[in-house]
Amino acid sequence: MANFKGHALPGSFFLIVGLWWSVKYPLKYFHQKGKKSRLNHHHQRLEIIEAAIRTLFSVIGILAEQFVPDGPHLHLYHENHWMKLMNWQHSTMYLFFAVSGIVDMLTYLVTHIPLGIDRLVMAVSIFTEGFLFYYHVHNRPPLDQHIHSLLLFALFGGSASVSLEVIFRDNIVLELFRTSLAILQGTWFWQIGFVLFPPFGTPEWDQKDEANIMFITMCFCWHYLVAICIVATNYALVYCLLSRLKTHGGGEIIGIQKLKSDDTYQTALLSGSDEE
């Protein structure tokens, strides 16, 4: 992650997952609203596919951290010194998310695994990411420390929210809150990359300027506001789409019933004529 691409990669992963969740959870909520039936087969299959993709993202992250040209290449200790511990910290973060994805798949594939285990492991994974980042920026310039420390609010907030989902499963409010924080993580990783490693030859930020620190704090709030707007917009779009489909489907059903009634009436008339 010690470059722009290293921040853009996890940012893209979190952003893709967050955007998917912002569509999936409203769909699931409106589909199951007023029903207390268990998850159907198609939804379980979708959950397994999502977990597999999240696991794949994590494996790609581990490989990218380990096997870049200047990476540790799976060497942790060599010639009396530690090898690329920053890359190892990032790999550890990805490893916990890979475990979370695997547990998610097993939850839906193995019937005797309690349903809340997947949320618990996800909460631990998010907490581990925050724990690693907390001890990740010591002895760095003030702006570098501050912009990473802001990420901790999203991480520990997400961990607490997912922990509550262990008890209050399928709670749409908690799910949308987690979704907004996932989108925030994604956009903020991109923001960190632009600030610390400006691409396209743009000027570097002054790491010790207090005005830059104040601006970054406001910028974090703007990022979260955008994340909330994205979640709210997708929620409204899903609702409008399902309402239109329901109305359209109802019109077709009514039309078919009307045609059937007309056919019955005509058949009755014809039968009466034959009797006469």
Phi and psi restraints in degrees (value plus and minus 20) as a CYANA .aco file:
   2 ALA   PHI     -99.0   -59.0
   2 ALA   PSI      16.5    56.5
   3 ASN   PHI    -182.7  -142.7
   3 ASN   PSI     158.4   198.4
   4 PHE   PHI     -85.2   -45.2
   4 PHE   PSI     -64.5   -24.5
   5 LYS   PHI     -83.7   -43.7
   5 LYS   PSI     -54.1   -14.1
   6 GLY   PHI     -85.7   -45.7
   6 GLY   PSI     -45.3    -5.3
   7 HIS   PHI    -111.2   -71.2
   7 HIS   PSI     -50.5   -10.5
   8 ALA   PHI     -88.4   -48.4
   8 ALA   PSI     -52.0   -12.0
   9 LEU   PHI     -84.8   -44.8
   9 LEU   PSI     -76.8   -36.8
  10 PRO   PHI     -85.7   -45.7
  10 PRO   PSI     -51.6   -11.6
  11 GLY   PHI     -80.2   -40.2
  11 GLY   PSI     -61.6   -21.6
  12 SER   PHI     -86.5   -46.5
  12 SER   PSI     -59.9   -19.9
  13 PHE   PHI     -80.9   -40.9
  13 PHE   PSI     -70.5   -30.5
  14 PHE   PHI     -84.2   -44.2
  14 PHE   PSI     -57.8   -17.8
  15 LEU   PHI     -87.0   -47.0
  15 LEU   PSI     -62.3   -22.3
  16 ILE   PHI     -83.2   -43.2
  16 ILE   PSI     -66.5   -26.5
  17 VAL   PHI     -83.7   -43.7
  17 VAL   PSI     -63.8   -23.8
  18 GLY   PHI     -82.9   -42.9
  18 GLY   PSI     -62.2   -22.2
  19 LEU   PHI     -85.1   -45.1
  19 LEU   PSI     -58.8   -18.8
  20 TRP   PHI     -84.2   -44.2
  20 TRP   PSI     -64.9   -24.9
  21 TRP   PHI     -81.5   -41.5
  21 TRP   PSI     -54.6   -14.6
  22 SER   PHI     -86.9   -46.9
  22 SER   PSI     -36.4     3.6
  23 VAL   PHI    -121.2   -81.2
  23 VAL   PSI     -59.9   -19.9
  24 LYS   PHI     -85.5   -45.5
  24 LYS   PSI     -66.8   -26.8
  25 TYR   PHI     -89.5   -49.5
  25 TYR   PSI     -60.2   -20.2
  26 PRO   PHI     -81.3   -41.3
  26 PRO   PSI     -60.5   -20.5
  27 LEU   PHI     -78.9   -38.9
  27 LEU   PSI     -65.9   -25.9
  28 LYS   PHI     -84.7   -44.7
  28 LYS   PSI     -60.1   -20.1
  29 TYR   PHI     -85.2   -45.2
  29 TYR   PSI     -68.4   -28.4
  30 PHE   PHI     -89.9   -49.9
  30 PHE   PSI     -50.4   -10.4
  31 HIS   PHI     -90.0   -50.0
  31 HIS   PSI     -58.3   -18.3
  32 GLN   PHI    -117.6   -77.6
  32 GLN   PSI     -16.7    23.3
  33 LYS   PHI     -82.8   -42.8
  33 LYS   PSI     106.8   146.8
  34 GLY   PHI      62.4   102.4
  34 GLY   PSI     -18.1    21.9
  35 LYS   PHI    -138.7   -98.7
  35 LYS   PSI     130.8   170.8
  36 LYS   PHI    -142.9  -102.9
  36 LYS   PSI       4.0    44.0
  37 SER   PHI     -97.4   -57.4
  37 SER   PSI     137.2   177.2
  38 ARG   PHI     -93.5   -53.5
  38 ARG   PSI     147.4   187.4
  39 LEU   PHI     -79.9   -39.9
  39 LEU   PSI     114.8   154.8
  40 ASN   PHI    -100.1   -60.1
  40 ASN   PSI     153.7   193.7
  41 HIS   PHI     -83.1   -43.1
  41 HIS   PSI     -61.4   -21.4
  42 HIS   PHI     -86.4   -46.4
  42 HIS   PSI     -58.5   -18.5
  43 HIS   PHI     -87.7   -47.7
  43 HIS   PSI     -59.2   -19.2
  44 GLN   PHI     -81.9   -41.9
  44 GLN   PSI     -61.6   -21.6
  45 ARG   PHI     -83.4   -43.4
  45 ARG   PSI     -59.8   -19.8
  46 LEU   PHI     -84.0   -44.0
  46 LEU   PSI     -60.3   -20.3
  47 GLU   PHI     -83.6   -43.6
  47 GLU   PSI     -59.7   -19.7
  48 ILE   PHI     -85.6   -45.6
  48 ILE   PSI     -62.5   -22.5
  49 ILE   PHI     -83.5   -43.5
  49 ILE   PSI     -63.2   -23.2
  50 GLU   PHI     -81.2   -41.2
  50 GLU   PSI     -65.0   -25.0
  51 ALA   PHI     -82.5   -42.5
  51 ALA   PSI     -58.1   -18.1
  52 ALA   PHI     -84.9   -44.9
  52 ALA   PSI     -59.7   -19.7
  53 ILE   PHI     -87.1   -47.1
  53 ILE   PSI     -61.5   -21.5
  54 ARG   PHI     -83.8   -43.8
  54 ARG   PSI     -57.2   -17.2
  55 THR   PHI     -84.7   -44.7
  55 THR   PSI     -61.4   -21.4
  56 LEU   PHI     -82.3   -42.3
  56 LEU   PSI     -63.8   -23.8
  57 PHE   PHI     -76.0   -36.0
  57 PHE   PSI     -64.1   -24.1
  58 SER   PHI     -86.0   -46.0
  58 SER   PSI     -61.3   -21.3
  59 VAL   PHI     -84.0   -44.0
  59 VAL   PSI     -60.8   -20.8
  60 ILE   PHI     -80.7   -40.7
  60 ILE   PSI     -61.2   -21.2
  61 GLY   PHI     -82.2   -42.2
  61 GLY   PSI     -63.0   -23.0
  62 ILE   PHI     -82.4   -42.4
  62 ILE   PSI     -66.2   -26.2
  63 LEU   PHI     -83.5   -43.5
  63 LEU   PSI     -58.2   -18.2
  64 ALA   PHI     -85.3   -45.3
  64 ALA   PSI     -60.5   -20.5
  65 GLU   PHI     -90.7   -50.7
  65 GLU   PSI     -53.8   -13.8
  66 GLN   PHI    -106.4   -66.4
  66 GLN   PSI     -56.0   -16.0
  67 PHE   PHI    -134.7   -94.7
  67 PHE   PSI      -0.3    39.7
  68 VAL   PHI     -86.7   -46.7
  68 VAL   PSI     140.4   180.4
  69 PRO   PHI     -71.6   -31.6
  69 PRO   PSI     -58.2   -18.2
  70 ASP   PHI    -122.8   -82.8
  70 ASP   PSI       2.2    42.2
  71 GLY   PHI    -102.9   -62.9
  71 GLY   PSI     152.6   192.6
  72 PRO   PHI     -96.4   -56.4
  72 PRO   PSI     -37.3     2.7
  73 HIS   PHI      33.4    73.4
  73 HIS   PSI      25.1    65.1
  74 LEU   PHI      49.2    89.2
  74 LEU   PSI      -7.4    32.6
  75 HIS   PHI    -116.4   -76.4
  75 HIS   PSI      97.5   137.5
  76 LEU   PHI    -111.7   -71.7
  76 LEU   PSI     -56.5   -16.5
  77 TYR   PHI    -159.7  -119.7
  77 TYR   PSI     107.2   147.2
  78 HIS   PHI    -170.3  -130.3
  78 HIS   PSI     109.9   149.9
  79 GLU   PHI      32.3    72.3
  79 GLU   PSI      30.9    70.9
  80 ASN   PHI      45.6    85.6
  80 ASN   PSI       6.9    46.9
  81 HIS   PHI    -174.2  -134.2
  81 HIS   PSI     135.6   175.6
  82 TRP   PHI     -93.8   -53.8
  82 TRP   PSI     125.8   165.8
  83 MET   PHI    -124.1   -84.1
  83 MET   PSI      93.5   133.5
  84 LYS   PHI      26.4    66.4
  84 LYS   PSI      40.9    80.9
  85 LEU   PHI     -83.4   -43.4
  85 LEU   PSI     -48.6    -8.6
  86 MET   PHI     -83.3   -43.3
  86 MET   PSI     -63.1   -23.1
  87 ASN   PHI     -84.0   -44.0
  87 ASN   PSI     -56.1   -16.1
  88 TRP   PHI     -88.2   -48.2
  88 TRP   PSI     -55.6   -15.6
  89 GLN   PHI     -84.1   -44.1
  89 GLN   PSI     -63.9   -23.9
  90 HIS   PHI     -84.8   -44.8
  90 HIS   PSI     -59.2   -19.2
  91 SER   PHI     -83.5   -43.5
  91 SER   PSI     -57.6   -17.6
  92 THR   PHI     -83.1   -43.1
  92 THR   PSI     -60.9   -20.9
  93 MET   PHI     -79.1   -39.1
  93 MET   PSI     -69.4   -29.4
  94 TYR   PHI     -83.1   -43.1
  94 TYR   PSI     -55.9   -15.9
  95 LEU   PHI     -81.3   -41.3
  95 LEU   PSI     -63.0   -23.0
  96 PHE   PHI     -85.5   -45.5
  96 PHE   PSI     -56.9   -16.9
  97 PHE   PHI     -90.0   -50.0
  97 PHE   PSI     -51.5   -11.5
  98 ALA   PHI     -84.8   -44.8
  98 ALA   PSI     -62.5   -22.5
  99 VAL   PHI     -81.5   -41.5
  99 VAL   PSI     -60.3   -20.3
 100 SER   PHI     -81.2   -41.2
 100 SER   PSI     -63.0   -23.0
 101 GLY   PHI     -84.0   -44.0
 101 GLY   PSI     -60.6   -20.6
 102 ILE   PHI     -84.6   -44.6
 102 ILE   PSI     -63.5   -23.5
 103 VAL   PHI     -83.6   -43.6
 103 VAL   PSI     -58.1   -18.1
 104 ASP   PHI     -78.7   -38.7
 104 ASP   PSI     -65.1   -25.1
 105 MET   PHI     -83.7   -43.7
 105 MET   PSI     -64.2   -24.2
 106 LEU   PHI     -85.0   -45.0
 106 LEU   PSI     -52.0   -12.0
 107 THR   PHI     -80.2   -40.2
 107 THR   PSI     -56.5   -16.5
 108 TYR   PHI    -113.9   -73.9
 108 TYR   PSI     -35.0     5.0
 109 LEU   PHI    -115.2   -75.2
 109 LEU   PSI     -50.4   -10.4
 110 VAL   PHI    -130.6   -90.6
 110 VAL   PSI      98.3   138.3
 111 THR   PHI     -90.9   -50.9
 111 THR   PSI     -48.4    -8.4
 112 HIS   PHI    -106.7   -66.7
 112 HIS   PSI     -18.0    22.0
 113 ILE   PHI    -103.3   -63.3
 113 ILE   PSI     106.9   146.9
 114 PRO   PHI     -77.3   -37.3
 114 PRO   PSI     122.5   162.5
 115 LEU   PHI     -87.1   -47.1
 115 LEU   PSI     -46.8    -6.8
 116 GLY   PHI    -101.2   -61.2
 116 GLY   PSI     -27.9    12.1
 117 ILE   PHI     -82.5   -42.5
 117 ILE   PSI     -56.7   -16.7
 118 ASP   PHI     -82.5   -42.5
 118 ASP   PSI     -61.0   -21.0
 119 ARG   PHI     -89.6   -49.6
 119 ARG   PSI     -57.1   -17.1
 120 LEU   PHI     -83.6   -43.6
 120 LEU   PSI     -65.3   -25.3
 121 VAL   PHI     -87.1   -47.1
 121 VAL   PSI     -56.3   -16.3
 122 MET   PHI     -83.1   -43.1
 122 MET   PSI     -61.9   -21.9
 123 ALA   PHI     -81.9   -41.9
 123 ALA   PSI     -61.3   -21.3
 124 VAL   PHI     -84.4   -44.4
 124 VAL   PSI     -58.6   -18.6
 125 SER   PHI     -83.6   -43.6
 125 SER   PSI     -65.0   -25.0
 126 ILE   PHI     -86.3   -46.3
 126 ILE   PSI     -60.6   -20.6
 127 PHE   PHI     -82.4   -42.4
 127 PHE   PSI     -61.2   -21.2
 128 THR   PHI     -82.0   -42.0
 128 THR   PSI     -59.3   -19.3
 129 GLU   PHI     -80.4   -40.4
 129 GLU   PSI     -65.2   -25.2
 130 GLY   PHI     -85.1   -45.1
 130 GLY   PSI     -59.6   -19.6
 131 PHE   PHI     -81.3   -41.3
 131 PHE   PSI     -63.4   -23.4
 132 LEU   PHI     -86.2   -46.2
 132 LEU   PSI     -61.5   -21.5
 133 PHE   PHI     -89.5   -49.5
 133 PHE   PSI     -49.1    -9.1
 134 TYR   PHI     -82.5   -42.5
 134 TYR   PSI     -56.8   -16.8
 135 TYR   PHI    -122.0   -82.0
 135 TYR   PSI       2.3    42.3
 136 HIS   PHI    -120.4   -80.4
 136 HIS   PSI     -38.4     1.6
 137 VAL   PHI    -141.8  -101.8
 137 VAL   PSI      -1.9    38.1
 138 HIS   PHI     -86.3   -46.3
 138 HIS   PSI     127.8   167.8
 139 ASN   PHI      41.1    81.1
 139 ASN   PSI      11.3    51.3
 140 ARG   PHI    -131.6   -91.6
 140 ARG   PSI     146.1   186.1
 141 PRO   PHI     -78.8   -38.8
 141 PRO   PSI     134.7   174.7
 142 PRO   PHI     -75.6   -35.6
 142 PRO   PSI     -64.0   -24.0
 143 LEU   PHI     -85.1   -45.1
 143 LEU   PSI     -59.8   -19.8
 144 ASP   PHI     -81.2   -41.2
 144 ASP   PSI     -66.4   -26.4
 145 GLN   PHI     -82.9   -42.9
 145 GLN   PSI     -63.0   -23.0
 146 HIS   PHI     -88.1   -48.1
 146 HIS   PSI     -63.8   -23.8
 147 ILE   PHI     -88.2   -48.2
 147 ILE   PSI     -49.4    -9.4
 148 HIS   PHI     -98.8   -58.8
 148 HIS   PSI     -56.1   -16.1
 149 SER   PHI     -85.7   -45.7
 149 SER   PSI     -51.0   -11.0
 150 LEU   PHI     -82.3   -42.3
 150 LEU   PSI     -51.3   -11.3
 151 LEU   PHI     -83.8   -43.8
 151 LEU   PSI     -45.5    -5.5
 152 LEU   PHI     -83.3   -43.3
 152 LEU   PSI     -52.3   -12.3
 153 PHE   PHI     -81.8   -41.8
 153 PHE   PSI     -62.6   -22.6
 154 ALA   PHI     -87.8   -47.8
 154 ALA   PSI     -57.7   -17.7
 155 LEU   PHI     -91.0   -51.0
 155 LEU   PSI     -71.4   -31.4
 156 PHE   PHI     -90.4   -50.4
 156 PHE   PSI     -52.7   -12.7
 157 GLY   PHI     -84.7   -44.7
 157 GLY   PSI     -61.8   -21.8
 158 GLY   PHI     -85.5   -45.5
 158 GLY   PSI     -59.3   -19.3
 159 SER   PHI     -83.0   -43.0
 159 SER   PSI     -62.6   -22.6
 160 ALA   PHI     -85.2   -45.2
 160 ALA   PSI     -60.2   -20.2
 161 SER   PHI     -84.7   -44.7
 161 SER   PSI     -65.5   -25.5
 162 VAL   PHI     -87.0   -47.0
 162 VAL   PSI     -52.8   -12.8
 163 SER   PHI     -81.3   -41.3
 163 SER   PSI     -58.7   -18.7
 164 LEU   PHI     -86.1   -46.1
 164 LEU   PSI     -49.1    -9.1
 165 GLU   PHI     -88.0   -48.0
 165 GLU   PSI     -39.3     0.7
 166 VAL   PHI     -80.6   -40.6
 166 VAL   PSI     -57.3   -17.3
 167 ILE   PHI    -111.4   -71.4
 167 ILE   PSI     -67.8   -27.8
 168 PHE   PHI    -123.4   -83.4
 168 PHE   PSI      49.3    89.3
 169 ARG   PHI     -90.2   -50.2
 169 ARG   PSI     128.2   168.2
 170 ASP   PHI      41.9    81.9
 170 ASP   PSI       8.9    48.9
 171 ASN   PHI    -105.4   -65.4
 171 ASN   PSI      94.1   134.1
 172 ILE   PHI     -83.4   -43.4
 172 ILE   PSI     -53.3   -13.3
 173 VAL   PHI     -85.9   -45.9
 173 VAL   PSI     -67.0   -27.0
 174 LEU   PHI     -85.1   -45.1
 174 LEU   PSI     -58.3   -18.3
 175 GLU   PHI     -86.3   -46.3
 175 GLU   PSI     -61.2   -21.2
 176 LEU   PHI     -91.0   -51.0
 176 LEU   PSI     -54.2   -14.2
 177 PHE   PHI     -83.4   -43.4
 177 PHE   PSI     -65.6   -25.6
 178 ARG   PHI     -80.4   -40.4
 178 ARG   PSI     -59.9   -19.9
 179 THR   PHI     -81.3   -41.3
 179 THR   PSI     -65.2   -25.2
 180 SER   PHI     -82.8   -42.8
 180 SER   PSI     -56.9   -16.9
 181 LEU   PHI     -92.0   -52.0
 181 LEU   PSI     -52.3   -12.3
 182 ALA   PHI     -86.2   -46.2
 182 ALA   PSI     -63.1   -23.1
 183 ILE   PHI     -83.5   -43.5
 183 ILE   PSI     -60.6   -20.6
 184 LEU   PHI     -80.3   -40.3
 184 LEU   PSI     -63.4   -23.4
 185 GLN   PHI     -79.8   -39.8
 185 GLN   PSI     -63.5   -23.5
 186 GLY   PHI     -81.6   -41.6
 186 GLY   PSI     -69.8   -29.8
 187 THR   PHI     -89.1   -49.1
 187 THR   PSI     -51.9   -11.9
 188 TRP   PHI     -93.7   -53.7
 188 TRP   PSI     -53.5   -13.5
 189 PHE   PHI     -80.5   -40.5
 189 PHE   PSI     -61.5   -21.5
 190 TRP   PHI     -82.6   -42.6
 190 TRP   PSI     -61.2   -21.2
 191 GLN   PHI     -82.9   -42.9
 191 GLN   PSI     -61.7   -21.7
 192 ILE   PHI     -79.6   -39.6
 192 ILE   PSI     -62.6   -22.6
 193 GLY   PHI     -81.4   -41.4
 193 GLY   PSI     -62.0   -22.0
 194 PHE   PHI     -88.4   -48.4
 194 PHE   PSI     -52.5   -12.5
 195 VAL   PHI     -99.7   -59.7
 195 VAL   PSI     -68.6   -28.6
 196 LEU   PHI    -105.3   -65.3
 196 LEU   PSI     -47.7    -7.7
 197 PHE   PHI    -154.4  -114.4
 197 PHE   PSI      51.2    91.2
 198 PRO   PHI     -79.0   -39.0
 198 PRO   PSI     104.5   144.5
 199 PRO   PHI    -104.6   -64.6
 199 PRO   PSI     154.3   194.3
 200 PHE   PHI      40.7    80.7
 200 PHE   PSI       4.0    44.0
 201 GLY   PHI      51.2    91.2
 201 GLY   PSI      -1.4    38.6
 202 THR   PHI     -92.3   -52.3
 202 THR   PSI     134.7   174.7
 203 PRO   PHI     -81.9   -41.9
 203 PRO   PSI     127.1   167.1
 204 GLU   PHI     -96.9   -56.9
 204 GLU   PSI     130.5   170.5
 205 TRP   PHI     -99.5   -59.5
 205 TRP   PSI     126.1   166.1
 206 ASP   PHI     -95.2   -55.2
 206 ASP   PSI      92.1   132.1
 207 GLN   PHI     -89.6   -49.6
 207 GLN   PSI     -34.6     5.4
 208 LYS   PHI    -131.7   -91.7
 208 LYS   PSI     -17.5    22.5
 209 ASP   PHI     -97.8   -57.8
 209 ASP   PSI     101.7   141.7
 210 GLU   PHI     -86.3   -46.3
 210 GLU   PSI     -50.0   -10.0
 211 ALA   PHI     -84.1   -44.1
 211 ALA   PSI     -57.3   -17.3
 212 ASN   PHI     -84.6   -44.6
 212 ASN   PSI     -58.1   -18.1
 213 ILE   PHI     -85.1   -45.1
 213 ILE   PSI     -60.9   -20.9
 214 MET   PHI     -84.7   -44.7
 214 MET   PSI     -62.2   -22.2
 215 PHE   PHI     -84.0   -44.0
 215 PHE   PSI     -63.2   -23.2
 216 ILE   PHI     -82.0   -42.0
 216 ILE   PSI     -55.4   -15.4
 217 THR   PHI     -83.6   -43.6
 217 THR   PSI     -65.1   -25.1
 218 MET   PHI     -83.2   -43.2
 218 MET   PSI     -60.6   -20.6
 219 CYS   PHI     -81.4   -41.4
 219 CYS   PSI     -56.9   -16.9
 220 PHE   PHI     -81.3   -41.3
 220 PHE   PSI     -62.3   -22.3
 221 CYS   PHI     -83.4   -43.4
 221 CYS   PSI     -59.3   -19.3
 222 TRP   PHI     -85.1   -45.1
 222 TRP   PSI     -59.6   -19.6
 223 HIS   PHI     -79.7   -39.7
 223 HIS   PSI     -63.9   -23.9
 224 TYR   PHI     -89.2   -49.2
 224 TYR   PSI     -54.5   -14.5
 225 LEU   PHI     -83.0   -43.0
 225 LEU   PSI     -60.6   -20.6
 226 VAL   PHI     -83.6   -43.6
 226 VAL   PSI     -61.1   -21.1
 227 ALA   PHI     -81.3   -41.3
 227 ALA   PSI     -62.7   -22.7
 228 ILE   PHI     -83.1   -43.1
 228 ILE   PSI     -61.7   -21.7
 229 CYS   PHI     -84.2   -44.2
 229 CYS   PSI     -58.4   -18.4
 230 ILE   PHI     -83.6   -43.6
 230 ILE   PSI     -65.8   -25.8
 231 VAL   PHI     -82.9   -42.9
 231 VAL   PSI     -64.6   -24.6
 232 ALA   PHI     -85.0   -45.0
 232 ALA   PSI     -60.4   -20.4
 233 THR   PHI     -84.5   -44.5
 233 THR   PSI     -66.9   -26.9
 234 ASN   PHI     -85.4   -45.4
 234 ASN   PSI     -55.5   -15.5
 235 TYR   PHI     -81.2   -41.2
 235 TYR   PSI     -66.0   -26.0
 236 ALA   PHI     -86.6   -46.6
 236 ALA   PSI     -59.7   -19.7
 237 LEU   PHI     -85.2   -45.2
 237 LEU   PSI     -60.9   -20.9
 238 VAL   PHI     -83.4   -43.4
 238 VAL   PSI     -62.6   -22.6
 239 TYR   PHI     -82.4   -42.4
 239 TYR   PSI     -65.5   -25.5
 240 CYS   PHI     -84.4   -44.4
 240 CYS   PSI     -61.0   -21.0
 241 LEU   PHI     -84.2   -44.2
 241 LEU   PSI     -66.6   -26.6
 242 LEU   PHI     -87.1   -47.1
 242 LEU   PSI     -55.4   -15.4
 243 SER   PHI     -84.7   -44.7
 243 SER   PSI     -61.8   -21.8
 244 ARG   PHI     -85.3   -45.3
 244 ARG   PSI     -63.3   -23.3
 245 LEU   PHI     -83.5   -43.5
 245 LEU   PSI     -59.5   -19.5
 246 LYS   PHI     -85.4   -45.4
 246 LYS   PSI     -63.4   -23.4
 247 THR   PHI     -84.5   -44.5
 247 THR   PSI     -63.3   -23.3
 248 HIS   PHI     -84.4   -44.4
 248 HIS   PSI     -62.3   -22.3
 249 GLY   PHI     -84.5   -44.5
 249 GLY   PSI     -58.4   -18.4
 250 GLY   PHI     -84.6   -44.6
 250 GLY   PSI     -58.1   -18.1
 251 GLY   PHI     -83.8   -43.8
 251 GLY   PSI     -58.8   -18.8
 252 GLU   PHI     -86.8   -46.8
 252 GLU   PSI     -60.7   -20.7
 253 ILE   PHI     -84.4   -44.4
 253 ILE   PSI     -63.4   -23.4
 254 ILE   PHI     -81.3   -41.3
 254 ILE   PSI     -61.7   -21.7
 255 GLY   PHI     -82.2   -42.2
 255 GLY   PSI     -62.0   -22.0
 256 ILE   PHI     -84.9   -44.9
 256 ILE   PSI     -63.1   -23.1
 257 GLN   PHI     -83.0   -43.0
 257 GLN   PSI     -57.9   -17.9
 258 LYS   PHI     -85.8   -45.8
 258 LYS   PSI     -61.5   -21.5
 259 LEU   PHI     -83.7   -43.7
 259 LEU   PSI     -60.7   -20.7
 260 LYS   PHI     -83.3   -43.3
 260 LYS   PSI     -59.4   -19.4
 261 SER   PHI     -85.0   -45.0
 261 SER   PSI     -61.8   -21.8
 262 ASP   PHI     -83.6   -43.6
 262 ASP   PSI     -61.2   -21.2
 263 ASP   PHI     -82.9   -42.9
 263 ASP   PSI     -61.1   -21.1
 264 THR   PHI     -83.3   -43.3
 264 THR   PSI     -61.2   -21.2
 265 TYR   PHI     -86.0   -46.0
 265 TYR   PSI     -62.1   -22.1
 266 GLN   PHI     -86.4   -46.4
 266 GLN   PSI     -58.6   -18.6
 267 THR   PHI     -82.0   -42.0
 267 THR   PSI     -61.4   -21.4
 268 ALA   PHI     -83.7   -43.7
 268 ALA   PSI     -60.2   -20.2
 269 LEU   PHI     -83.1   -43.1
 269 LEU   PSI     -63.9   -23.9
 270 LEU   PHI     -84.5   -44.5
 270 LEU   PSI     -59.1   -19.1
 271 SER   PHI     -84.7   -44.7
 271 SER   PSI     -59.0   -19.0
 272 GLY   PHI     -85.5   -45.5
 272 GLY   PSI     -56.6   -16.6
 273 SER   PHI     -88.1   -48.1
 273 SER   PSI     -59.2   -19.2
 274 ASP   PHI     -84.0   -44.0
 274 ASP   PSI     -60.7   -20.7
 275 GLU   PHI     -84.4   -44.4
 275 GLU   PSI     -54.2   -14.2
